[in-house]
Amino acid sequence: MNRVSIKGEQHPIKKIFSDDFMFTIPLYQRPYAWTKEEAGELLEDLLTFLGDGNETIDELNPYFLGSIVLIKSEQPAAEIVDGQQRLTTLTILLAALRASLPTEHANDLTTFLYQRGSLIAGTPNRYRLTLRERDADFFKEYIQNEGGINKLKELNSVELMDSQKLIKENAHLFLQRFHAIGEHCCIRLAQFIITQCFLVVVSTPDFDSAYRIFSVLNNRGLDLSVTDILKADIIGKIPESQQEKYTKKWEDTEENLGRELFKDLFSHIRMIKEKKKLSKSILKEFQENINPAAGPQQFIDEILAPYAKAFSDIYNLTYESEARAQEINQLFKWLNKIDNFDWVPPAILYLSRNRNRNNPDNLLRFFRDLDRLAAGLMIVRANINERIERYSRLLTAIEQEEDLFNSYSPLQFTPEESNNILRVLDSDLYLMQKIRRYVLVRLDAALSEGEASYNFSNITVEHVLPQNLGANSEWMKWFANQQEHAQYVHRLGNLVLLSCAKNTLAQNYDFDVKKQKYFTTKTGVSPFALTTQVLREQEWTPEVIARRQKEQINVLKNLWRL
């Protein structure tokens, strides 16, 4: 049997985008899928790491961008098994930097996007990265070729495929950010990316082995974890006479939470203590900055055990009290629907500090406001750095026992923040895929006076006024004007919830038929207050949608005190 060679090497970006590699994305890969959220997070991380100091670029610490898996032999040709999103986004980033820099620097960056061909020799340009066939020419013309990125804004997004829309949006995001930070910072960023940013390249000439490598890199095993290493370090510093007692306390805590949540708990403890984004490994930050081994019994008694209890109550909705327990656990349920977990450290800290103060009304008030804050940051799509900065200030305020309910507290919204949230809610909500279902479920629960309880996985968001109108349909009487249709179709007032996906052909039924066949269940009753409201309407005109829009925005304004 032939042995398949596997290579793993660390390379700076200047080598990744060089003649040593000619990346292609095979047909079986999905299209480009990074949104402005992921692309923006990458850029903000790079800028944060770069900082605004006066160090020369070679004095800065290297920045690790992760690993990529390739099918590659000795030749430059390399098929990407894992890593296409990062390599594509880095290419867009370099193209946007090129468009933001003076000519001499811009020309330098072009060499990392493609190797110039020769008219005399009759050789074509050789692009460092070639996307899937459907996007390859678009990417070359509007991203990799000089001047192409500036022509993107002229393209009509409606006519682009989803992957091309994302490429356009991310390029525009980068261009805006580079305009804001100025030329000097752009030059430093370009130098930093090219020379100090690294990828680990894992390559093998065989597809099967490349796929196995990809699977291993993306699957969690039950090997020795950070918590196992910390346990040995912390328990080892306890006097032998007490080690058995504290070992049992540690292991009971881990068993009660479960191994995965227990590992997550240490990330939350690190955030509570450090109040900043992770800059090293969790293990290093614990050992160097938090140093629980210096007071091991105190760490287990005063931090690990109470924080684990709070985390368990928050995650499992098991807070107990003679009063307010049901309302507080309901808030925990809503918080667990947020699409990030950056709110968890303040929740753990506040609950662990206040559970024994016999003031459940104060707990309810705090978690009502924390739910409001987390929901608002999610709705406006605050990036990870913005969220961490906000929750870091909140952690400090909790520790210093500040008044969290005055208007200046980091727990509360500023008037500008409230207006931004309302602006998002009052725009084309359906197009905001990551928040639309969450907002509608919260709205429906509010209309049901908090009594509704749904299984998220079975709920879909549907239009009343269809996205596409038949030429002879009833809808044309009410929405003959295409501009008016576009104004209302994706708005909150035109959206309802269904308990399962319906036949897509039925989406375009006339209003009366749609109410009978599309918005009702076998029993004839919709489980959703939003949908039941629609069933009571006799017609579905722009005036009806506008009225509903205003009413529903007011419900959300009251829910989140906007």
Secondary structure, 3 states (H helix, E strand, C coil): CCCCCCEEEEEEHHHHCCCCCEEECCCCCCCCCCCHHHHHHHHHHHHHHHCCCCCCHHHCCCEEEEEEEEEECCCCEEEEEECHHHHHHHHHHHHHHHHCCCHHHHHHHHCCCEECCECCCCECCEECEECCHHHHHHHHHHHHCCCCHHHHHHCCHHHCCHHHHHHHHHHHHHHHHHHHHCHHHHHHHHHHHHHHEEEEEEEECCHHHHHHHHHHHCCCCCCCCHHHHHHHHHHCCCCHHHHHHHHHHHHHHHHHHCHHHHHHHHHHHHHHHHCCCCCCCHHHHHHHHHCHHHCHHHHHHHHHHHHHHHHHHHHHCCCCCCCCHHHHHHHHHHHCCCCCCCCHHHHHHHHHHHCCCCCHHHHHHHHHHHHHHHHHHHHCCCCHHHHHHHHHHHHHHHHCCCCCCCCCCCCCCCHHHHHHHHHHHCCCHHHCCCCHHHHHHHHHHHHCCCCCCCCHHHCEEEECCCCCCCCCCCHHHHCCCHHHHHHHCCCHHHEEEECCCCCHHHHHCCHHHHHHHCCCCCCCCCCCHHHHHHHCCCCCCHHHHHHHHHHHHHHHHHHHCC
